[in-house]
Amino acid sequence: NAGVTQTPKFRILKIGQSMTLQCTQDMNHNYMYWYRQDPGMGLKLIYYSVGAGITDKGEVPNGYNVSRSTTEDFPLRLELAAPSQTSVYFCASTPGYGYTFGSGTRLTVV
Amino acid sequence: AQKVTQAQTEISVVEKEDVTLDCVYETRDTTYYLFWYKQPPSGELVFLIRRNSFDEQNEISGRYSWNFQKSTSSFNFTITASQVVDSAVYFCALSETGANSKLTFGKGITLSVRP
């Protein structure tokens, strides 16, 4: 089992560029989440999904979009990158009681 | 809405000292889960413990112990005889049971253990 796989691990974007952070899990978990971590601020929920075809906003959704076409994949899309989106992004999944986190994507917007 | 408060931001101790990391939570649910995660300098999130709201027994795992008190809405974490390898950021988190199972994190405590 690979668990939760995030790609890329690092990325530098220019302001206004777009990109997709990939997240794949092979545990058949229904629930998936995207968090961002800023220094001293803990992890904040961006978007989550309770199953294929269902997504909802978390605490800090502005500037991001998600889709969930399959149980395995939960990509996070940044359309117009801004410096405020410089952060470490974590994807996580759960069957409902224990969480598995990916190793994170460190994104810098310059 | 649920909330997790980790009032301590940075703690520095000398190796072999005991250290307690505080966590206070707020929730309207009667059924919930509490977690502690460790984030070493390498950046990954390492699961340490999950506690069900119905289970108030304290837990010990090696040098780690957890004290859960519903009366004060606290879930404190103690490291006994700290070691340099314990240096990390520690997060307390809360999950309410329900359809979305979202985790709410505290801001984290940076623990530095000096040799």
Contacts between the chains, C-beta under 8 A, distances in Angstrom:
chain1	res1	chain2	res2	distance
A	31	B	100	7.0
A	31	B	101	5.3
A	33	B	102	7.0
A	33	B	103	7.2
A	35	B	103	8.0
A	35	B	105	7.8
A	40	B	9	7.0
A	40	B	107	6.2
A	40	B	108	7.4
A	41	B	107	5.9
A	42	B	4	8.0
A	42	B	6	7.9
A	42	B	91	6.3
A	42	B	105	4.2
A	42	B	106	5.6
A	42	B	107	4.2
A	42	B	108	5.3
A	43	B	91	7.1
A	43	B	103	7.7
A	43	B	105	4.4
A	44	B	105	7.6
A	45	B	102	6.0
A	45	B	103	7.5
A	45	B	104	7.7
A	48	B	100	6.1
A	48	B	102	6.1
A	50	B	99	5.9
A	50	B	100	5.7
A	56	B	100	7.3
A	58	B	102	7.2
A	88	B	43	6.9
A	90	B	45	6.7
A	92	B	103	7.4
A	94	B	101	5.8
A	96	B	101	5.5
A	97	B	33	7.1
A	97	B	50	7.6
A	97	B	101	7.7
A	98	B	47	7.6
A	98	B	50	6.6
A	99	B	35	7.6
A	99	B	47	7.3
A	99	B	95	8.0
A	99	B	103	6.3
A	101	B	44	7.3
A	101	B	45	4.5
A	103	B	43	7.4
A	103	B	44	5.3
A	104	B	43	5.6
A	104	B	44	6.9
A	104	B	45	8.0
A	106	B	43	7.7
